[in-house]
Amino acid sequence: MPGDSDSNQERVPYSLREEWKDVEPIFVQDGPDSICPISYLEEFKDTMSYLRAVMKNREISERAFELVGDSIRIHPANYSAWLYRMELFWALEKDVIEELDWISDIASENPKNYQLWHQRQQIIEALFKLGKIEEFGPTDYSAILEESIKVSQAANTKLPEAASKRLGEESLDYAKLLSVENFNNKLIKSEIHFLNEQIDFDSKNFHAWSYRQFVVKTFNLFEYEYLYTKLKIEQDIRNNSAWNQLYFVLKNYFLLNEKSTPELNGAINPNIQSNCDVSTLLIQHIEFATSKIYLAPNNESSWVFIQGLLRLHGPELLYTDLHSKIAQILSLNDKKSEYLSQSRFYWEYLAKYYLHKRDSLTSDISNPRFLDYNNKAKDSYEKLANSLDPIRKNYWNYLLNKTVLL
């Protein structure tokens, strides 16, 4: 990349480069009585000594930009070097896409380096505040949603092979649906491509998901992100990061604005922007979450997602519609529903359900229904403590003593 030395070429120390003869390097002296002197590589000492010198003088030049790039490659966690590179980036009016590509290159070997994610966000935020996003192309991404409709109507569309084998069902080619090639804005395309690659490499990278939320909010990519999180859940039903992202998308856009979601399991709603009341959205996701609970009853992610979603946005559905849907699954009396009946998450939910039903009645211990619900909650916690989840016995007994009338 222009502005950075080629790591594939034989490196020439800065001390031997003619263009650096005018700079007096600043070395770190440990001193003769140092308790634990650090044995730095010669390349590190050489590069950092010249970096200290140019930073001390606040030099703004192409050579300083090249130098700070070298120093970050050697020591990616050097926050001062990243700050200096940012200063040089704006002062020298460097190409934005090239800089983002350079950061992507650093991320390929250091995906959990805090500094590179912060640097990337700072660049995007600055461009957004300056009103320069449109300079990289139109921000409308309706073509992606239109392509979704076309692909959904095509014959023989399937999940990725591994998912098809696991789930034993046909669905859509999600990878084709979510191709970044349909983004017309180079900046959005760059960031989504980078994030998709990072999450494909490590589907639970906290830095990637956190930055992804910033990108989705900044560019208003909620419809795209809804499809993307569904893809990630289909690929790995236990990916808690994807379940968390699905909640983020629902909370910050679809529930907030009462908008219908693009659906890929069956017919896609061609009118993405149509209104949709909150209860309809919640019931839709009760269906989705319980279908995943049926597939993996001991997967905590789906249980936490749907209970958290309903507790905050539809408490009236938490112990009515959700309970009915779970009961419907149990009534199937097949192998999967049998697994569900022995899930600790099911019994924890059941204990809360009985407590809710008990507390909805007048606190009268002479009321048979009150005592019945109370005793069923007691039995549920005892089952958890003594047979289903004895490793957390103390916790279940704590809840038993705290919430149940003994």
Disulfide bonds with the S-S distance in Angstrom:
none
